[in-house]
Amino acid sequence: MRDPKSYDALSSFVGIVGLYEGLIPFPAKIFGWHPLLALPVRLASPAWWIVSGAVLVAAFAALVVIDNAKKRHAGGG
């Protein structure tokens, strides 16, 4: 995985998962939406908060790690 495009694809995937599973459930619960891809919306009240928060933290951490790996393999730091 030395190609910068593969790092970009991986970070896009992680970003989309973080968006749909971590960020979208919060406004969806507030406004009563039922997005198809946001699975934490279907959980009970305390569980969806925990799952969505954990996904947000994990996605952010993964994006930082991917960005650092991309820079390291590109020779930028």
Secondary structure, DSSP 4 states (H G I P E B T S, - for coil): ---HHHHHHHHHHHHHHHIIIIITHHHHHHHT---SS-GGGGS-HHHHHHHHHHHHHHHHHHHHHHHHHHHHHHT--
